Amino acid sequence: MSWLQNLFLKISRNWILFVVMLVANFASFTILFALEDQFEALAGIPVYDTQNALTTAQILEQLPLYQGEALNAYLRFAAFDFVFPLVSAIFIAVICTLLLRLNRLKIAQTLLRWRLPLVVLLITLFDYLENVGLLTVLAAAPAPDAAVMNFALVFKQLKLAGLALTGPLVGILVALLIADVARRVLNRPGRVTPQEA
């Protein structure tokens, strides 16, 4: 996995690559939800993937809607849902790498050595496993196995938990960087203290 960490470091050091990743992240987000809108226009409901409180009962209740053009629309969404989570995770991992790389505090350098940014990719894995579960449910319609539905729902909740932790993680790394910058300013050679003024 060191090649991934090296990729994140390379992007975090090159502002052109960073902007490309920013644009790719925004574009993939826009495309994914445009594809969901197409499905919702046909089926009258959001896709399974974006229903955060989805239950097995709701899966079965909504399953008949996944037919014809609506099913085709969902399959287009599902195909792109293997692209978006990876692009998004790489972008977040690059932000984490940048925040750690700019930080001279020992803890920040240790976290970078431990490859903390790679943890974000777990969310992508959970999303992929949710996708596989939901596609298996559709393939087994009209009577999918309860175990497969629960498989999809477990990884949905793991994905959501990971997403919920992403904001606090970035917030903590920003706070650590601010602490490092403040320490450097306060310890700057030649700085006049209030007692010396």
Backbone as ProteinMPNN parsed JSONL, in Angstrom:
{"seq_chain_A": "MSWLQNLFLKISRNWILFVVMLVANFASFTILFALEDQFEALAGIPVYDTQNALTTAQILEQLPLYQGEALNAYLRFAAFDFVFPLVSAIFIAVICTLLLRLNRLKIAQTLLRWRLPLVVLLITLFDYLENVGLLTVLAAAPAPDAAVMNFALVFKQLKLAGLALTGPLVGILVALLIADVARRVLNRPGRVTPQEA", "coords_chain_A": {"N_chain_A": [[0.82, -1.221, 0.0], [2.183, 1.097, 0.074], [2.621, 2.404, -2.308], [0.251, 3.721, -2.786], [0.214, 5.585, -0.707], [2.436, 7.042, -1.523], [1.408, 8.069, -3.884], [-0.595, 9.771, -2.882], [1.024, 11.595, -1.522], [2.446, 12.676, -3.687], [0.394, 13.966, -5.141], [-0.397, 15.806, -3.211], [1.758, 17.492, -3.164], [1.781, 18.742, -5.563], [0.204, 21.309, -7.015], [-1.259, 21.503, -9.338], [-2.058, 18.852, -9.869], [-3.538, 18.549, -7.559], [-5.664, 20.343, -7.945], [-6.793, 19.146, -10.183], [-7.713, 16.774, -8.996], [-9.594, 17.887, -7.262], [-11.469, 18.956, -9.069], [-12.205, 16.569, -10.356], [-13.386, 15.217, -8.231], [-15.595, 16.869, -7.649], [-16.92, 16.709, -10.133], [-17.496, 13.952, -10.33], [-19.213, 13.636, -8.176], [-21.354, 15.253, -9.001], [-22.161, 13.907, -11.356], [-22.921, 11.381, -10.312], [-25.191, 11.99, -8.723], [-26.827, 13.096, -10.601], [-27.396, 10.847, -12.09], [-28.805, 9.448, -10.17], [-31.041, 11.094, -9.992], [-32.218, 10.579, -12.465], [-33.089, 7.937, -12.102], [-34.886, 8.348, -9.975], [-36.803, 9.949, -11.172], [-38.081, 8.117, -12.751], [-38.846, 6.011, -11.036], [-39.882, 7.19, -8.783], [-38.824, 7.233, -6.242], [-35.855, 7.575, -4.151], [-32.675, 5.969, -4.935], [-31.746, 2.777, -3.52], [-29.224, 3.042, -2.355], [-28.894, 5.643, -1.337], [-30.678, 5.887, 0.663], [-30.541, 6.27, 3.845], [-31.672, 5.122, 6.132], [-32.556, 2.654, 5.387], [-34.337, -0.449, 5.373], [-34.754, -4.061, 5.54], [-37.4, -4.666, 5.037], [-38.221, -2.415, 3.581], [-36.6, -2.683, 1.361], [-37.719, -4.957, 0.13], [-40.297, -3.994, -0.298], [-39.876, -1.934, -2.143], [-38.685, -3.216, -4.236], [-40.202, -4.148, -6.567], [-40.243, -1.843, -8.101], [-37.89, -1.68, -9.414], [-37.587, -2.212, -12.347], [-37.604, -2.581, -15.953], [-37.078, 0.51, -17.588], [-36.442, 1.909, -15.282], [-34.867, 0.096, -13.878], [-32.689, -0.084, -15.643], [-31.774, 2.541, -15.425], [-30.993, 2.511, -12.767], [-28.909, 0.646, -12.864], [-27.042, 2.04, -14.357], [-26.482, 4.063, -12.535], [-25.453, 2.45, -10.444], [-23.155, 1.388, -11.645], [-21.555, 3.683, -11.927], [-21.301, 4.23, -9.29], [-19.191, 2.786, -8.456], [-17.105, 4.249, -9.186], [-17.274, 6.903, -8.129], [-16.989, 6.665, -5.166], [-14.298, 5.934, -4.919], [-12.86, 8.029, -6.158], [-13.655, 10.143, -4.501], [-12.684, 9.256, -1.993], [-9.92, 9.187, -2.482], [-9.455, 11.918, -2.86], [-10.093, 12.979, -0.302], [-8.198, 11.599, 1.19], [-5.88, 12.72, 0.13], [-6.151, 15.356, 1.04], [-5.918, 14.896, 3.808], [-3.304, 13.907, 3.816], [-1.901, 16.164, 2.931], [-2.396, 17.986, 5.049], [-1.084, 16.676, 7.122], [1.521, 16.501, 6.108], [2.363, 19.158, 5.978], [2.608, 19.743, 8.598], [4.738, 20.061, 11.356], [4.765, 18.924, 13.81], [5.527, 16.231, 16.013], [3.635, 14.214, 16.384], [2.031, 14.456, 14.123], [3.794, 13.793, 12.05], [4.284, 11.177, 12.787], [1.74, 10.011, 12.436], [1.551, 10.262, 9.696], [3.619, 8.59, 8.894], [2.541, 6.222, 9.78], [0.652, 5.935, 7.883], [-1.943, 7.047, 7.976], [-3.82, 8.411, 6.201], [-4.624, 6.354, 4.452], [-6.636, 5.006, 5.722], [-9.031, 6.149, 5.08], [-9.782, 4.926, 2.734], [-11.119, 2.678, 3.505], [-13.789, 3.328, 3.639], [-14.499, 3.375, 0.972], [-14.226, 0.659, 0.379], [-16.288, -0.392, 2.004], [-18.464, 0.812, 0.751], [-18.328, -0.355, -1.804], [-18.85, -3.037, -1.133], [-21.433, -2.807, -0.164], [-22.671, -2.053, -2.562], [-22.292, -4.397, -4.098], [-23.834, -6.161, -2.596], [-26.424, -5.024, -2.91], [-26.79, -5.189, -5.681], [-26.788, -7.93, -5.934], [-29.114, -8.51, -4.562], [-30.995, -7.411, -6.367], [-30.525, -9.081, -8.535], [-31.543, -11.417, -7.573], [-34.23, -10.999, -7.399], [-37.717, -11.869, -7.59], [-37.443, -12.591, -4.913], [-35.226, -12.125, -2.874], [-32.544, -13.38, -0.827], [-32.627, -13.159, 2.726], [-30.234, -12.939, 4.101], [-28.502, -11.809, 2.248], [-29.64, -9.303, 1.862], [-29.3, -8.256, 4.45], [-26.543, -8.282, 4.549], [-25.907, -6.25, 2.675], [-27.051, -4.08, 4.036], [-25.58, -3.974, 6.417], [-23.041, -3.196, 5.508], [-23.756, -0.781, 4.404], [-24.316, 0.707, 6.741], [-21.784, 0.678, 7.925], [-20.382, 2.12, 6.006], [-21.701, 4.62, 6.232], [-21.026, 5.246, 8.868], [-18.272, 5.543, 8.604], [-18.192, 7.742, 6.852], [-19.321, 9.658, 8.537], [-17.291, 10.0, 10.36], [-15.31, 11.163, 8.903], [-15.392, 13.988, 8.61], [-14.861, 14.963, 11.341], [-12.255, 13.831, 11.528], [-10.742, 15.239, 9.564], [-11.104, 17.758, 10.667], [-9.702, 17.514, 13.112], [-7.104, 17.173, 12.147], [-6.723, 19.634, 10.904], [-6.826, 21.28, 13.176], [-4.531, 20.383, 14.505], [-2.592, 21.251, 12.699], [-2.937, 24.013, 12.869], [-2.16, 24.349, 15.53], [0.522, 23.677, 15.285], [1.464, 25.718, 13.563], [0.973, 27.939, 15.179], [2.731, 27.367, 17.281], [5.175, 27.569, 15.948], [5.178, 30.269, 15.246], [5.162, 31.51, 17.758], [7.611, 30.648, 18.711], [9.408, 31.836, 17.086], [12.579, 33.036, 16.098], [13.906, 36.097, 17.37], [11.489, 37.178, 17.955], [9.581, 39.54, 19.721], [8.669, 39.481, 23.034], [5.819, 40.189, 25.217], [6.85, 40.872, 27.711], [9.352, 41.818, 27.101], [8.825, 44.026, 25.614]], "CA_chain_A": [[0.0, 0.0, 0.0], [3.046, 2.28, 0.109], [2.495, 3.138, -3.578], [-0.895, 4.628, -2.632], [0.683, 6.702, 0.127], [3.307, 7.859, -2.381], [0.525, 8.797, -4.805], [-1.213, 10.868, -2.126], [2.075, 12.588, -1.283], [2.741, 13.342, -4.962], [-0.7, 14.894, -5.457], [-0.412, 16.881, -2.207], [2.893, 18.393, -3.434], [1.618, 19.332, -6.889], [-1.078, 22.02, -6.972], [-2.023, 21.194, -10.555], [-2.705, 17.563, -9.617], [-4.525, 18.745, -6.499], [-6.841, 20.972, -8.568], [-7.402, 18.103, -11.025], [-8.464, 15.895, -8.089], [-10.733, 18.662, -6.779], [-12.437, 18.998, -10.176], [-12.691, 15.199, -10.557], [-14.275, 14.912, -7.111], [-16.84, 17.615, -7.861], [-17.577, 16.179, -11.335], [-18.039, 12.621, -10.047], [-20.355, 13.864, -7.287], [-22.435, 15.786, -9.843], [-22.627, 12.835, -12.246], [-23.599, 10.338, -9.533], [-26.528, 12.395, -8.292], [-27.635, 13.259, -11.819], [-27.859, 9.497, -12.405], [-29.87, 9.118, -9.208], [-32.227, 11.86, -10.392], [-32.844, 9.861, -13.576], [-33.823, 6.807, -11.522], [-35.991, 8.848, -9.156], [-37.838, 10.442, -12.086], [-38.788, 6.955, -13.283], [-39.377, 5.139, -9.974], [-40.58, 7.981, -7.767], [-38.124, 7.125, -4.96], [-34.392, 7.558, -4.308], [-32.068, 4.641, -5.025], [-31.452, 2.147, -2.228], [-27.916, 3.46, -1.839], [-28.929, 6.936, -0.642], [-31.667, 5.828, 1.747], [-29.679, 5.926, 4.974], [-32.392, 4.331, 7.137], [-33.15, 1.548, 4.643], [-34.527, -1.717, 6.087], [-35.06, -5.187, 4.644], [-38.81, -4.536, 4.644], [-38.292, -1.401, 2.533], [-35.99, -3.263, 0.162], [-38.727, -5.819, -0.492], [-41.431, -3.157, -0.72], [-39.494, -1.123, -3.304], [-38.08, -4.071, -5.256], [-40.941, -4.176, -7.839], [-40.01, -0.618, -8.87], [-36.632, -1.84, -10.154], [-37.892, -2.946, -13.566], [-37.621, -1.803, -17.179], [-36.195, 1.678, -17.692], [-35.965, 2.256, -13.937], [-33.751, -0.813, -13.579], [-31.554, 0.359, -16.464], [-31.275, 3.783, -14.815], [-30.284, 2.145, -11.531], [-27.658, -0.027, -13.22], [-26.087, 3.102, -14.728], [-26.076, 4.659, -11.255], [-24.629, 1.483, -9.708], [-21.85, 1.3, -12.31], [-20.763, 4.872, -11.578], [-21.081, 4.215, -7.844], [-17.895, 2.17, -8.209], [-16.121, 5.283, -9.519], [-17.36, 8.042, -7.208], [-16.401, 6.483, -3.83], [-12.832, 5.892, -5.003], [-12.394, 9.4, -6.43], [-13.895, 10.925, -3.293], [-11.772, 8.805, -0.937], [-8.57, 9.652, -2.822], [-9.399, 13.356, -2.612], [-10.039, 13.187, 1.147], [-6.896, 11.097, 1.642], [-4.882, 13.714, -0.266], [-6.291, 16.469, 1.981], [-5.316, 14.445, 5.067], [-1.857, 13.839, 3.594], [-1.405, 17.546, 2.874], [-2.435, 18.553, 6.398], [-0.031, 16.034, 7.918], [2.826, 16.813, 5.527], [2.72, 20.542, 6.316], [2.691, 19.841, 10.054], [6.043, 19.614, 11.866], [4.613, 18.26, 15.104], [5.946, 14.826, 15.971], [2.459, 13.346, 16.252], [1.579, 14.516, 12.727], [4.74, 13.012, 11.249], [4.061, 9.767, 13.141], [0.496, 9.592, 11.769], [1.849, 10.136, 8.27], [4.408, 7.364, 8.767], [1.598, 5.108, 9.976], [-0.227, 5.949, 6.699], [-3.313, 7.341, 8.394], [-4.749, 8.715, 5.1], [-5.138, 5.145, 3.806], [-7.834, 4.547, 6.451], [-10.202, 6.688, 4.373], [-10.161, 3.987, 1.678], [-12.049, 1.684, 4.047], [-15.144, 3.76, 3.28], [-14.706, 2.897, -0.401], [-14.438, -0.787, 0.456], [-17.64, -0.614, 2.541], [-19.412, 1.22, -0.3], [-18.295, -1.391, -2.834], [-19.521, -4.242, -0.63], [-22.865, -2.472, -0.177], [-23.093, -2.119, -3.969], [-22.358, -5.806, -4.495], [-25.003, -6.722, -1.911], [-27.671, -4.528, -3.511], [-26.902, -5.764, -7.024], [-27.16, -9.334, -5.732], [-30.544, -8.471, -4.219], [-31.754, -7.199, -7.607], [-30.387, -10.269, -9.382], [-32.338, -12.498, -6.982], [-35.643, -10.594, -7.347], [-38.458, -11.088, -6.58], [-37.334, -13.16, -3.568], [-33.819, -12.173, -2.458], [-32.26, -13.992, 0.476], [-32.54, -12.188, 3.83], [-28.826, -12.765, 4.461], [-27.896, -10.89, 1.284], [-30.145, -7.959, 2.188], [-28.632, -7.817, 5.678], [-25.149, -8.022, 4.155], [-25.878, -4.912, 2.077], [-27.39, -3.076, 5.044], [-24.459, -3.861, 7.359], [-21.985, -2.391, 4.9], [-24.295, 0.579, 4.301], [-24.116, 1.378, 8.023], [-20.343, 0.883, 8.092], [-20.048, 3.235, 5.109], [-22.212, 5.853, 6.83], [-20.213, 5.533, 10.058], [-17.004, 6.059, 8.102], [-18.421, 9.102, 6.346], [-19.572, 10.537, 9.681], [-16.022, 10.24, 11.048], [-14.385, 11.862, 8.013], [-15.37, 15.414, 8.971], [-14.06, 15.138, 12.558], [-10.846, 13.506, 11.269], [-10.132, 16.388, 8.891], [-11.115, 18.845, 11.639], [-8.605, 17.292, 14.059], [-5.843, 17.426, 11.444], [-6.634, 21.097, 10.746], [-6.494, 21.82, 14.506], [-3.122, 20.061, 14.759], [-1.778, 22.13, 11.864], [-3.02, 25.354, 13.479], [-1.323, 24.305, 16.737], [1.925, 23.691, 14.85], [1.77, 27.057, 13.057], [1.031, 28.832, 16.35], [3.983, 27.064, 17.995], [6.296, 28.117, 15.176], [5.132, 31.735, 15.352], [5.545, 31.881, 19.119], [9.026, 30.314, 18.935], [10.202, 32.435, 16.02], [13.733, 33.806, 16.598], [13.791, 37.54, 17.248], [10.14, 37.649, 18.32], [9.566, 40.349, 20.94], [7.599, 39.064, 23.945], [5.22, 41.327, 25.931], [7.708, 41.262, 28.833], [10.508, 42.526, 26.577], [8.388, 45.244, 24.925]], "C_chain_A": [[0.854, 1.272, 0.0], [2.928, 3.088, -1.189], [1.313, 4.095, -3.527], [-0.499, 5.845, -1.804], [1.583, 7.62, -0.69], [2.494, 8.67, -3.385], [-0.115, 9.991, -4.106], [-0.198, 11.981, -1.873], [2.38, 13.375, -2.554], [1.662, 14.363, -5.3], [-0.687, 16.072, -4.49], [0.711, 17.888, -2.424], [2.742, 19.146, -4.748], [0.24, 19.986, -6.974], [-1.916, 21.774, -8.228], [-2.774, 19.871, -10.375], [-3.801, 17.689, -8.556], [-5.812, 19.351, -7.074], [-7.565, 19.978, -9.465], [-8.247, 17.168, -10.156], [-9.711, 16.59, -7.553], [-11.844, 18.69, -7.83], [-13.045, 17.618, -10.396], [-13.679, 14.809, -9.452], [-15.631, 15.594, -7.297], [-17.627, 17.041, -9.044], [-18.212, 14.825, -11.044], [-19.251, 12.708, -9.124], [-21.572, 14.31, -8.104], [-23.031, 14.7, -10.74], [-23.427, 11.793, -11.479], [-25.027, 10.748, -9.197], [-27.428, 12.781, -9.467], [-28.195, 11.895, -12.243], [-28.951, 9.054, -11.428], [-31.161, 9.846, -9.571], [-32.964, 11.173, -11.539], [-33.669, 8.686, -13.06], [-35.052, 7.296, -10.773], [-37.128, 9.369, -10.025], [-38.683, 9.298, -12.63], [-39.494, 6.14, -12.199], [-40.141, 5.897, -8.89], [-39.959, 7.905, -6.383], [-36.622, 7.235, -5.2], [-33.883, 6.125, -4.453], [-31.84, 4.087, -3.627], [-30.231, 2.766, -1.551], [-27.953, 4.745, -1.019], [-30.026, 7.006, 0.421], [-30.95, 5.333, 3.008], [-30.354, 5.049, 6.022], [-33.074, 3.115, 6.51], [-33.226, 0.281, 5.498], [-34.801, -2.825, 5.075], [-36.509, -5.108, 4.161], [-38.959, -3.525, 3.512], [-37.654, -1.895, 1.236], [-37.023, -4.098, -0.592], [-39.903, -5.017, -1.038], [-41.112, -2.412, -2.009], [-38.981, -1.956, -4.476], [-38.856, -4.108, -6.581], [-40.732, -2.937, -8.711], [-38.76, -0.72, -9.737], [-36.857, -2.742, -11.365], [-37.793, -2.005, -14.771], [-36.613, -0.672, -17.19], [-35.64, 2.096, -16.335], [-34.779, 1.374, -13.549], [-32.512, -0.411, -14.368], [-30.92, 1.621, -15.889], [-30.485, 3.466, -13.546], [-28.943, 1.493, -11.859], [-26.601, 0.973, -13.68], [-25.565, 3.783, -13.466], [-25.096, 3.737, -10.534], [-23.239, 1.355, -10.318], [-20.975, 2.482, -11.919], [-20.49, 4.932, -10.082], [-19.861, 3.377, -7.473], [-16.762, 3.15, -8.537], [-16.098, 6.368, -8.445], [-16.712, 7.783, -5.848], [-14.876, 6.476, -3.843], [-12.266, 7.281, -5.234], [-12.519, 10.254, -5.174], [-12.915, 10.557, -2.184], [-10.339, 9.264, -1.217], [-8.42, 11.138, -2.532], [-9.289, 13.654, -1.113], [-8.694, 12.728, 1.707], [-5.777, 12.081, 1.29], [-4.94, 14.922, 0.668], [-5.646, 16.11, 3.314], [-3.792, 14.4, 4.953], [-1.246, 15.228, 3.593], [-1.338, 18.16, 4.268], [-1.354, 17.961, 7.29], [1.361, 16.411, 7.415], [3.3, 18.209, 5.906], [2.973, 20.729, 7.812], [4.025, 19.276, 10.547], [5.945, 18.956, 13.238], [4.938, 16.778, 14.966], [4.755, 13.898, 15.741], [1.965, 13.313, 14.811], [2.487, 13.671, 11.838], [4.599, 11.511, 11.523], [2.818, 9.226, 12.441], [0.712, 9.414, 10.269], [2.66, 8.871, 8.01], [3.54, 6.123, 8.914], [0.564, 5.026, 8.85], [-1.704, 6.13, 7.068], [-4.25, 7.636, 7.222], [-5.338, 7.489, 4.41], [-6.415, 4.629, 4.458], [-9.106, 4.988, 5.725], [-10.7, 5.715, 3.292], [-11.068, 2.864, 2.176], [-13.492, 2.034, 3.69], [-15.488, 3.291, 1.87], [-14.986, 1.403, -0.41], [-15.851, -1.1, 0.948], [-18.697, -0.279, 1.483], [-19.478, 0.163, -1.398], [-19.051, -2.642, -2.387], [-21.034, -4.018, -0.521], [-23.413, -2.595, -1.601], [-23.269, -3.564, -4.433], [-23.586, -6.468, -3.871], [-26.307, -6.309, -2.575], [-27.86, -5.075, -4.933], [-27.28, -7.247, -6.951], [-28.631, -9.454, -5.369], [-31.377, -8.334, -5.485], [-31.691, -8.423, -8.512], [-31.264, -11.417, -8.888], [-33.824, -12.156, -6.889], [-36.5, -11.643, -8.057], [-38.311, -11.599, -5.148], [-35.871, -13.268, -3.137], [-33.676, -12.781, -1.065], [-32.096, -12.908, 1.535], [-31.086, -11.915, 4.195], [-28.137, -11.777, 3.53], [-28.358, -9.46, 1.557], [-29.459, -7.414, 3.433], [-27.156, -7.519, 5.43], [-25.026, -6.6, 3.603], [-26.112, -3.835, 3.126], [-26.275, -2.895, 6.074], [-23.373, -2.967, 6.772], [-22.45, -0.97, 4.598], [-24.03, 1.346, 5.594], [-22.635, 1.617, 8.315], [-19.862, 2.04, 7.219], [-20.472, 4.566, 5.728], [-21.413, 6.246, 8.07], [-18.863, 6.113, 9.638], [-17.121, 7.483, 7.59], [-18.624, 10.094, 7.489], [-18.283, 10.888, 10.413], [-15.035, 11.053, 10.209], [-14.251, 13.338, 8.369], [-14.564, 15.672, 10.234], [-12.572, 14.85, 12.352], [-10.131, 14.683, 10.616], [-10.058, 17.579, 9.848], [-9.97, 18.738, 12.642], [-7.26, 17.593, 13.398], [-5.637, 18.918, 11.184], [-6.221, 21.736, 12.069], [-5.027, 21.563, 14.841], [-2.195, 20.965, 13.947], [-1.786, 23.555, 12.421], [-2.139, 25.421, 14.724], [0.155, 24.37, 16.364], [2.324, 25.074, 14.355], [1.884, 28.046, 14.216], [2.324, 28.616, 17.125], [5.171, 27.669, 17.273], [6.349, 29.643, 15.27], [5.622, 32.188, 16.713], [7.022, 31.648, 19.389], [9.946, 30.93, 17.89], [11.362, 33.238, 16.595], [13.534, 35.303, 16.377], [12.422, 38.079, 17.601], [10.217, 38.373, 19.653], [8.389, 39.909, 21.79], [7.035, 40.29, 24.639], [6.1, 41.809, 27.083], [8.904, 42.099, 28.367], [10.136, 43.871, 25.961], [8.449, 46.451, 25.866]], "O_chain_A": [[0.327, 2.383, -0.065], [3.11, 4.306, -1.183], [1.35, 5.16, -4.144], [-0.828, 6.981, -2.146], [1.502, 8.842, -0.564], [2.838, 9.808, -3.702], [-0.173, 11.087, -4.662], [-0.519, 13.164, -1.994], [2.552, 14.593, -2.509], [1.967, 15.487, -5.697], [-0.935, 17.209, -4.893], [0.637, 19.013, -1.93], [3.492, 20.084, -5.017], [-0.777, 19.292, -7.003], [-3.144, 21.833, -8.179], [-3.962, 19.773, -10.682], [-4.842, 17.036, -8.634], [-6.913, 18.923, -6.729], [-8.795, 19.959, -9.514], [-9.363, 16.81, -10.531], [-10.76, 15.963, -7.404], [-13.014, 18.472, -7.514], [-14.253, 17.496, -10.598], [-14.684, 14.149, -9.715], [-16.68, 14.973, -7.123], [-18.848, 16.901, -8.973], [-19.342, 14.569, -11.462], [-20.205, 11.945, -9.273], [-22.678, 13.803, -7.915], [-24.25, 14.587, -10.866], [-24.488, 11.365, -11.933], [-25.961, 9.963, -9.36], [-28.652, 12.791, -9.337], [-29.334, 11.803, -12.701], [-29.9, 8.371, -11.812], [-32.248, 9.278, -9.468], [-34.195, 11.184, -11.582], [-34.793, 8.457, -13.507], [-36.136, 6.73, -10.914], [-38.296, 9.244, -9.654], [-39.861, 9.482, -12.935], [-40.599, 5.64, -12.41], [-40.949, 5.313, -8.168], [-40.513, 8.46, -5.435], [-36.156, 7.017, -6.318], [-34.596, 5.176, -4.126], [-31.75, 4.845, -2.661], [-30.212, 2.982, -0.34], [-27.143, 4.925, -0.109], [-30.268, 8.063, 1.004], [-30.778, 4.13, 3.207], [-29.675, 4.307, 6.731], [-34.058, 2.607, 7.047], [-32.301, -0.025, 6.251], [-35.048, -2.558, 3.899], [-36.807, -5.443, 3.015], [-39.736, -3.747, 2.583], [-38.116, -1.562, 0.145], [-37.178, -3.96, -1.805], [-40.437, -5.322, -2.104], [-41.976, -2.271, -2.874], [-38.859, -1.447, -5.59], [-38.226, -4.101, -7.639], [-41.005, -2.966, -9.911], [-38.585, 0.053, -10.679], [-36.385, -3.878, -11.408], [-37.887, -0.787, -14.625], [-35.445, -0.859, -16.849], [-34.512, 2.578, -16.24], [-33.806, 1.85, -12.963], [-31.407, -0.397, -13.825], [-29.698, 1.761, -15.866], [-29.446, 4.071, -13.28], [-27.946, 1.767, -11.192], [-25.411, 0.785, -13.428], [-24.37, 4.047, -13.337], [-24.044, 4.176, -10.07], [-22.252, 1.228, -9.594], [-19.794, 2.312, -11.615], [-19.556, 5.606, -9.648], [-19.529, 3.267, -6.292], [-15.603, 2.904, -8.202], [-15.04, 6.711, -7.916], [-15.933, 8.624, -5.399], [-14.236, 6.95, -2.904], [-11.299, 7.675, -4.582], [-11.602, 10.997, -4.825], [-12.376, 11.435, -1.511], [-9.627, 9.68, -0.303], [-7.389, 11.575, -2.02], [-8.482, 14.489, -0.704], [-8.12, 13.376, 2.583], [-4.835, 12.254, 2.064], [-3.899, 15.457, 1.05], [-4.914, 16.915, 3.89], [-3.079, 14.802, 5.872], [-0.19, 15.446, 4.187], [-0.339, 18.782, 4.628], [-0.774, 18.663, 8.119], [2.276, 16.615, 8.213], [4.491, 18.426, 6.129], [3.494, 21.762, 8.233], [4.398, 18.154, 10.201], [6.949, 18.479, 13.767], [4.662, 16.156, 13.94], [4.851, 12.92, 14.999], [1.53, 12.268, 14.326], [2.012, 12.926, 10.981], [4.768, 10.684, 10.627], [2.835, 8.115, 11.913], [0.129, 8.525, 9.65], [2.422, 8.164, 7.031], [3.771, 5.106, 8.26], [-0.3, 4.149, 8.861], [-2.583, 5.451, 6.537], [-5.385, 7.16, 7.232], [-6.428, 7.565, 3.843], [-7.188, 3.904, 3.832], [-10.123, 4.295, 5.752], [-11.889, 5.685, 2.975], [-11.711, 2.179, 1.38], [-14.316, 1.147, 3.466], [-16.612, 2.866, 1.6], [-15.875, 0.934, -1.121], [-16.533, -1.96, 0.389], [-19.692, -0.989, 1.337], [-20.563, -0.175, -1.871], [-19.801, -3.233, -3.164], [-21.819, -4.936, -0.759], [-24.482, -3.167, -1.818], [-24.262, -3.908, -5.074], [-24.29, -7.236, -4.527], [-27.194, -7.138, -2.781], [-28.982, -5.388, -5.331], [-28.007, -7.751, -7.807], [-29.316, -10.378, -5.809], [-32.358, -9.057, -5.664], [-32.67, -8.767, -9.174], [-31.678, -12.277, -9.665], [-34.602, -12.946, -6.352], [-36.048, -12.245, -9.031], [-38.986, -11.095, -4.249], [-35.333, -14.371, -3.044], [-34.585, -12.699, -0.239], [-31.5, -11.863, 1.275], [-30.737, -10.791, 4.558], [-27.289, -10.997, 3.964], [-27.565, -8.521, 1.49], [-29.078, -6.244, 3.472], [-26.591, -6.607, 6.033], [-24.149, -5.84, 4.014], [-25.451, -2.797, 3.113], [-26.05, -1.783, 6.553], [-22.848, -2.087, 7.454], [-21.633, -0.051, 4.541], [-23.577, 2.49, 5.561], [-22.273, 2.644, 8.888], [-19.032, 2.843, 7.645], [-19.698, 5.523, 5.747], [-21.153, 7.427, 8.3], [-18.374, 7.063, 10.248], [-16.264, 8.325, 7.857], [-18.158, 11.232, 7.422], [-18.188, 11.953, 11.022], [-14.046, 11.57, 10.73], [-13.145, 13.875, 8.423], [-13.667, 16.515, 10.22], [-11.722, 15.531, 12.925], [-9.051, 15.081, 11.051], [-9.075, 18.321, 9.847], [-9.34, 19.739, 12.984], [-6.382, 18.196, 14.015], [-4.51, 19.41, 11.238], [-5.371, 22.626, 12.092], [-4.357, 22.431, 15.4], [-1.149, 21.394, 14.433], [-0.752, 24.222, 12.439], [-1.454, 26.418, 14.953], [0.945, 25.032, 17.038], [3.405, 25.559, 14.688], [2.782, 28.889, 14.235], [2.944, 29.578, 17.578], [6.073, 28.22, 17.905], [7.426, 30.233, 15.361], [6.402, 33.134, 16.818], [7.628, 32.355, 20.195], [11.126, 30.587, 17.816], [11.151, 34.048, 17.498], [13.052, 35.725, 15.325], [12.198, 39.289, 17.558], [10.837, 37.887, 20.599], [7.244, 39.95, 21.34], [7.687, 41.334, 24.66], [6.109, 42.997, 27.406], [9.408, 42.955, 29.094], [10.985, 44.748, 25.797], [8.118, 47.566, 25.462]]}, "name": "protein", "num_of_chains": 1, "seq": "MSWLQNLFLKISRNWILFVVMLVANFASFTILFALEDQFEALAGIPVYDTQNALTTAQILEQLPLYQGEALNAYLRFAAFDFVFPLVSAIFIAVICTLLLRLNRLKIAQTLLRWRLPLVVLLITLFDYLENVGLLTVLAAAPAPDAAVMNFALVFKQLKLAGLALTGPLVGILVALLIADVARRVLNRPGRVTPQEA"}
